[in-house]
Amino acid sequence: MRFFLALAPTISFVVYGQLMLKWRVGTLVKAGVLNGGIWERLVSYLIDPIIVSGYVAAFLSSLSWMIVVERYALSLAFPVYIGMTVFLVTLGSVVLLGENLNAQRILGIFIILLGVILCSQS
């Protein structure tokens, strides 16, 4: 349990960042705000406060990840971190963004979660 609590900030920051970036970029595209070339769009992304909050979350996840890897084996922490992040980002994309899941994706997530359980038991 202590292990999962140590991972929680890293996972939370990454999940937040991914979901906010996807939501905000989609919102800007639908609003027609991003009509310029790639450089104009990138500048628009870099000055958008919600997108910047996603980058801040990514930075904070890096800081909290350092605490995790100083305490736990990377061979344990990394697979569990990635697996839980994939699961939670997928769940968030379905619940919050209205994305669809097919049977193949559900099976893939299930296999990933089995791997997380196996890794965390070692």
PyMOL commands that set and color helices and strands:
alter all, ss='L'
color gray80, all
select helices_A, chain A and resi 2-31+38-47+49-71+74-95+103-121
alter helices_A, ss='H'
color red, helices_A
deselect
rebuild
show_as cartoon
